[in-house]
Amino acid sequence: MSKKLQKALEQQREYYINKLLLIGVYDSLVLDGMTTTELKTEYHYFFYDVPSIKVTPLKKA
């Protein structure tokens, strides 16, 4: 792997680890054992996942 690609992957990994540590769900031991893809998935789950809201129709009187 080229050094630029290796450095970019390390920076991406550090970015996701730092963001996930901010929310406090995981500790650094757990995050160190995760792959970059897993980190990215968890990041998107906690920061971008909007819970689905069921729309209930209004009842007419």
Secondary structure, 3 states (H helix, E strand, C coil): CCHHHHHHHHHHHHHHHHHHHHHCCCCHHHHHCCCHHHHHHHHHHHHHCCCCCCCCCCCCC
